[in-house]
Amino acid sequence: MTLLEIENLSVNYGAIQAVRGLSLTVQEGEVVTLIGANGAGKTTTLRAVSRLLRPVAGQIRFAGRDITRAPADQAVRLGIAQSPEGRQVLARQSVQDNLELGAYTRKGNFRADLYEMYERFPRLGERRTQLAGTLSGGEQQMLAIARALMSRPKLLLLDEPSLGLAPIIVREIFSIIRELNEQGVTILLVEQNARLAMNASHRTYVLEAGQLTFSGVSADLVNDERVLHAYLGG
């Protein structure tokens, strides 16, 4: 089943056209990655899907429903959650407060989900009363992912989960990503480390200057020279 379908998407930042004519799909159960150099339009694409940015052209369909003009809170209610670039945890709130805020669209008791997050991310359980701003970078990244999971998303958007983290923590984060997918979570991943992203995903889309240049099965693209070209720009 096609969970996400983007068709001829164009998004502007002021006078700058950040994404132009982008089309892609994400099938239910997949990990799909977007890679490209800085400024290629990867984060812009995620922000359009999560409805934080309004496209100037094109269409976004989620589970067969047109959400191109939907407000951001409706996108969350429909099943889209984003772990943003730079984590963006609420620094002066506790770990548990951050997690509870991730469930703000939910009705009823979500205590079971809190305990599930603490089991999945034991360090968060150990630090549940600690202010989020005092956590390490890796712990904040875990918190950002766990906060997104609290809405029980059908599609999880991950924006640069390895950014600024030590290699040993990056491996742990990507191990978590694989586990989530094995448990049925569909993921659209933006990641600067192309090889890492492709090794963790089923399919890859490569963006250059806001446009899709090529795509394919991730395992086939790991050693493709066009991927290197996309990062070096020549």
C-alpha positions in Angstrom: 0.0 0.0 0.0 1.2 3.5 -0.9 1.3 5.4 2.4 2.7 8.7 1.1 2.6 10.1 -2.4 4.2 13.4 -3.4 3.5 14.7 -6.9 5.2 17.6 -8.6 5.8 19.4 -5.3 7.3 22.9 -5.2 8.0 24.8 -2.0 9.4 28.3 -1.6 11.2 30.0 1.2 10.3 33.6 0.4 11.7 34.3 -3.1 13.8 31.2 -3.1 12.4 28.0 -4.6 13.7 25.3 -2.3 12.0 22.3 -3.9 10.9 22.1 -7.6 8.7 19.5 -9.2 9.5 16.7 -6.7 7.6 13.4 -6.9 8.2 10.4 -4.7 6.3 7.6 -2.9 6.7 5.8 0.4 5.1 2.3 0.7 3.8 1.1 4.0 6.5 -0.7 6.0 9.4 0.9 4.1 12.3 3.0 5.2 12.9 5.5 2.4 15.8 8.0 2.6 16.3 11.4 1.0 20.0 12.3 0.5 21.8 15.2 -1.0 24.1 18.1 -0.2 23.2 20.9 2.2 20.5 23.1 0.7 19.3 20.3 -1.6 15.7 20.6 -0.2 15.6 17.6 2.1 14.4 19.3 5.2 12.0 21.5 3.2 10.4 18.3 1.8 9.9 16.9 5.3 8.4 20.1 6.6 6.0 20.2 3.7 4.9 16.6 4.4 4.3 17.4 8.1 2.5 20.6 7.0 4.8 23.1 8.6 5.4 24.6 5.1 2.7 25.2 2.5 3.6 24.2 -1.1 3.2 26.6 -4.0 2.4 23.7 -6.3 1.9 20.0 -6.3 0.0 17.5 -4.2 0.7 15.5 -1.0 -1.4 12.4 -0.4 -1.3 10.4 2.8 -3.1 7.0 3.0 -5.0 8.1 -0.1 -6.1 11.4 1.3 -5.1 14.8 -0.1 -3.4 16.7 2.8 -1.7 19.4 0.7 -3.6 22.2 2.5 -4.2 20.4 5.8 -3.0 22.1 9.0 -0.1 20.6 10.9 -2.2 19.3 13.8 -4.4 17.5 11.4 -1.4 15.8 9.9 -0.4 14.5 13.3 -3.9 13.3 14.0 -3.9 11.4 10.6 -0.6 9.7 11.6 2.4 11.8 10.6 5.0 12.7 13.2 8.4 14.4 12.8 11.6 14.2 14.8 13.1 17.5 13.7 16.6 18.5 12.8 18.5 19.6 15.9 16.2 17.6 18.2 14.3 20.8 19.4 13.4 19.3 22.7 11.8 21.6 25.3 14.9 22.3 27.3 13.2 23.6 30.5 10.7 20.7 30.6 11.4 17.3 32.0 11.8 14.2 29.9 8.4 13.0 30.8 6.8 16.4 30.1 8.3 16.3 26.6 6.9 12.8 26.0 3.5 13.7 27.2 3.4 16.7 24.9 4.1 14.3 22.1 0.8 12.7 22.8 -1.2 16.0 22.7 -3.5 14.9 19.9 -4.3 11.6 21.6 -7.5 10.9 23.6 -7.6 8.8 26.7 -4.8 7.3 28.8 -1.4 7.1 27.3 0.5 5.9 30.3 1.2 2.5 28.7 2.9 4.4 25.8 5.1 6.2 28.3 6.2 2.9 29.8 6.8 1.5 26.4 9.1 4.5 25.6 11.0 3.9 28.8 11.5 0.3 27.9 12.6 1.1 24.4 14.9 3.9 25.6 16.1 2.9 29.1 18.2 6.1 29.5 15.1 8.2 29.2 13.4 6.1 31.9 16.4 6.7 34.2 16.1 10.4 33.5 12.4 10.9 33.3 12.4 13.8 35.8 15.5 15.4 34.5 15.3 18.6 32.4 15.6 17.8 28.7 18.2 20.5 28.2 20.6 18.8 30.5 20.6 15.5 28.5 23.5 14.6 26.2 23.1 15.0 22.5 22.4 11.4 22.0 19.8 11.3 24.8 18.1 14.3 23.3 17.9 12.6 20.0 16.3 9.5 21.6 13.9 11.9 23.3 13.0 13.6 20.0 12.3 10.2 18.4 10.3 8.9 21.5 8.3 12.1 21.6 7.3 11.6 17.9 6.4 8.0 18.6 4.0 9.1 21.4 1.5 10.1 18.8 1.5 6.5 17.4 2.4 7.6 13.9 1.8 5.6 10.7 4.7 7.6 9.2 7.7 8.8 11.1 9.8 11.6 9.6 13.4 11.7 10.9 15.5 14.7 10.0 19.2 14.3 10.4 19.2 11.9 13.4 23.0 11.5 13.4 23.7 15.2 13.4 26.4 16.2 15.9 26.6 12.8 17.6 29.6 10.6 18.3 30.0 7.5 16.1 29.1 5.1 18.8 25.9 7.0 19.5 25.1 7.2 15.8 25.3 3.4 15.6 22.9 3.1 18.5 20.4 5.6 16.9 20.4 3.7 13.6 20.0 0.4 15.4 16.9 1.9 17.0 15.7 3.0 13.5 16.0 -0.6 12.2 14.2 -2.0 15.2 11.3 0.5 14.7 11.0 -0.5 11.1 11.1 -4.2 12.0 8.2 -3.5 14.3 6.2 -2.0 11.5 6.9 1.7 11.6 7.2 3.3 8.2 10.0 5.9 8.1 11.0 8.7 5.7 14.6 9.6 6.6 16.7 12.6 5.8 20.4 12.0 6.6 23.6 13.7 5.7 25.6 10.4 6.0 24.6 8.9 2.7 26.1 5.5 3.2 24.6 5.1 6.7 21.2 6.1 5.4 21.3 3.8 2.4 22.4 0.9 4.6 19.4 1.5 6.8 16.8 2.0 4.1 14.9 0.1 1.3 14.9 2.9 -1.3 16.8 6.2 -1.8 15.9 9.4 -3.5 18.7 11.8 -4.4 18.0 15.6 -4.4 20.2 18.3 -6.0 19.3 21.9 -5.7 15.7 21.2 -4.9 15.1 18.6 -7.7 15.1 14.9 -7.8 18.0 13.7 -9.9 17.6 9.9 -9.5 16.3 7.2 -7.2 16.6 3.5 -6.7 17.0 0.5 -4.4 19.3 1.6 -1.6 21.5 -1.5 -1.9 22.1 -0.7 -5.6 23.1 2.9 -5.0 25.6 2.5 -2.1 28.5 2.4 -4.5 27.0 4.5 -7.3 29.2 7.3 -8.5 26.2 9.5 -9.0 25.7 9.6 -5.2 29.2 11.1 -4.8 28.5 13.5 -7.6 25.3 14.7 -5.8 27.4 15.7 -2.8 30.4 17.2 -4.5 28.3 19.0 -7.1 30.5 18.0 -10.0 
